[in-house]
Structure formats: structure tokens, C-alpha cells
Amino acid sequence: MKGKGFLWVIIVAILVLAGCGQNQDSARDEMGFDNDEDFGVISSEQSTVNTKIKSKPALVTSSTSATFKFVCTSAPCEFKCKLDSNAWKKCKSPKTYTGLSEGAHTFKVKAGKNGVWDKSPAEYSWTILAKAIDVSADIYHTCAITGPGGVKCWGNNDGGQLGTGNTTDSNVPVNVSSLSSGVSAISGGVFHTCVLTSSGGVKCWGDNSASQLGTGDNNSSLIPVDVSGLTSGVSAISSGYYHNCVLKSGGVKCWGWNFYGQLGNGSNTNSNVPVDVSDLTSGISAISAGYYHSCAVTTDGAVKCWGKNDNGQLGNGNNNNSNVPVNVSGLDSISISEISAGNAHTCALTSGGGVKCWGFNRYGQLGNGTTQDSYTPVDVSNLSSDVQAISTGGYHTCALTTSGGVKCWGENMFGKLGNGNNVNSSIPVDVSGLLSGIGAISAGDNHTCAVTT
């Protein structure tokens, strides 16, 4: 009896162990382990189980979905996938993720065979950025409007011009406080930024030492604040170095620094609230605030400018400053549709798609093949037609063609002409890789940006 009893004990023990073995995989799964690899079991096949990602999204994309295709080196295999900090889950190729948030993401995948999993999963990291619809390249920073009408800025933040609530610089786009939607236009100066909301209001933020925020005081703000008297009715906005101008109900209002008369109200006194530009309370279709001068296009296609004029940037045939608007010479028989005021030069887009410029030309920014200043408009070489938009920077100018290409000219320090070198050009040159597919451009002080379609 003792011998038989002992034998039954051994049989029962074997059956129990066998039962545990049958359930260990499900137990491991419930505990979050990946079978043999998490229990330290080593297989001779482990070194042959490798995973490769064959298809993936671009390193930087605006798409909120991502599809990955992957294989193993010793098919057939099974796979497990992991996105960011989420848990490993069984998956098949192709694997698609949708509704992803903006920012950096990391995808990992590992192949398994006969219970052995790749110890070095294949991985890929990429960044999702909100699709931009417009951009403003400014003096030391840049801002963009995203698809939902939100605003992101990056660059220097000494004056709080990034609108993040602090003065920390950022080399990647950061969200502007309380502006995740509802913005239709944006423009920035040296240490401040302003936006036009979809309801026709204006908000500004950053340095306010020259009254450029238009809030009725000189208190700087690290977050957007309303401009006094401009909560609705505004259709366009443009920021200069320390001043801003808007188009409201066909008239022009400006505020901020006024040392050179760039507010156009007949004085040289700063204003911390918007003031009417003399004789331009109606009949205006477009505006542009340059560094220290401003310009406007009338509804009949004429151009008027005011402010600093040391290099002839007002285009009226002399170099005398003016604190009231003056007519730009030589445009009587030409209809102008758009204006862009830079540092000390100005350019206009004709209704026929041609470009004319005037003012400072030391670096060839007038684009007429010379480096001679001009106090009146001159034709830009090879751009008599087929241009849909223009933008003037510090000492360079860019144009967006009707075919979606970009051409730039003028100073090329830091490569701002985008043609692969640092040589100035007094005539337009193609921007490398941007012969088509561009929807908007902006020339800053020492850099240039474009928005793809």
C-alpha cells in the first residue's frame, strides 16, 4: 500500500505541473509579460528573429494618421506593436494609427517566432505639426497660422513676442496662449506680434515700450491682449518695427512709435491707441507697415506712403520724411493690387502680375539689375507678369509666382535668397526646390519662409 500511495503522489504532482504549464502563457499575458523573453528563456532561434520597418510616415508631417509596414527576416512571424508609452499589442502589417496628436511620436514593432521575440525591436520617431495656412517671418521670430486658425511662434522671445507667457526662446513652434483657433491673419515686429481674429478684432503681445500693443498704456504683455477700439471691423493688419497699421472699414489706423511720422496722423508723437491716418479714412484696399514707414493702396489702384524716407522708400521723388501720406510717383497709369514695405525699400504688385520697387538698393533688393537707390518705382527684372504675391524683408525681396514657385533677390547673407549660396543678387533667382507647390511667402529680416500647398 505504501508503494502504491507514493506512486499516486508522483502521478498527481506530474499532472499538476502539466496543468500549470498549459496555463502559463495566458497567465503571462495577463501579467503583461511577452512569453519566453520576459522570463529569461533563451532560444537558439532568437538571433534569427529580426524586425524591419519597410514603410513609414515622413520625419515631419501634418498628417494625424500614420501607417507602418514591417517584416521579419525569418517569415512567417507574428508581431507586436507599441506606440509611444502605450503597451505592446499584437498587430499585423500594415498597422495604421489615426487621430494622432501634434508633437513627437515613436513607433516600435518586434517580430516573434516559436515563442521567441526580437530583443531589439525596430523603431521610428516622427513629428506631427499642424498644417500652416499662413506665415509671418519677422525680425527675430516667426509665427504661423495653423489650419484651425491657431497660432504657433518660434525664435527669439526677449520681449515675450512668442506669446507663451514667458520670455524663453524656442527653436520649435510653440502655442500662443489662448489662440488655438479663430485667427485669420498675423504680423510681427521686432519684439511684438499682432493677429487679426476671424471676428475682425485685433490682439497683440510682447514688448510695449513704444506703445506698439495699442492697449492705452505702455505695459508689456507676455500673452495676447485686445487692442483698444479694435474688437471688430478690421480686415487687414501689418506690423512694422515698433508700430502697426490696420485696415478698418476702408480706412487706415496706426499706433505705436512715431518718431519718423510712420503713424501718418500729422504728428511725430507716439500713440498707445489706434489713430486715423490723415486723409485715409476710406477708399483703401491694402496696407503694409515697413520698419519705419507705412504704405497703402487705394481702391482705384494708387499708392500712398508716409514715414521715414532717407532712402526714397516713400517713392515720391525725394528723401524727405513725411508724417502724412504722399503719392508714390510714376504709378498714375498703373493699377496696384498689393503693397509690401520693407526696411528702407518698398515693392508693389501690379494688377497685371508685375512687380515694381523703390528705395534703398545697396544689395540689389529693388531687383532691377543695379545697386543704385531709386526715389521712384522701377521695374523688377524678368517679373513683368505672372506674380501673385510679394514680400519685402530687411534687405531682400521675394515673389510668389502664379505657378506656385518662389523667386528672391537682394542681400543673401545667411542664405535668405534660398538659392544654395550666399551671394547677393540684383535680379530675381529661383529658390531651390520651390519651383511649384507654394501657397504663401514671407521675407523676414534675415530669413525667409514659405507655406506649401
Buried (B, 14 or more C-beta within 10 A) or exposed (E): EEEEEEEEEEEEEEEEEEEEEEEEEEEBEEEEBBBBBEEEEEBEEBEEBBBEBEEBBEEEBBBBEBBBBBBBEEEEBBBBBBBBEEEBEEBEBEBEBEEBEBEEBEBBBBBBBEBBBBEEBBEBEBBBBBBBBBBBBBBBBBBBBBEEBBBBBBBBBBBBBBBBBBBEEBEEBBBBBEBBEBBBBBBBBBBBBBBBBEEBBBBBBBBBBBBBBBBBEBEBBBBBBBBBBBBEBBBBBBBBBBBBBBBBEBBBBBBBBBBBBBBBBBBBEBBBBBBBBBBBBEBBBBBBBBBBBBBBBBEEBBBBBBBBBBBBBBBBBBBEBBBBBBBBBBBEEBEBBBBBBBBBBBBBBBEEBBBBBBBBBBBBBBBBBBBEBBBBBBBBBBBBEBBBBBBBBBBBBBBBBEEBBBBBBBBBBEBBBBBEEEEBBBBBBBBEEBBEBBBBBBBBBBBBBBBEE
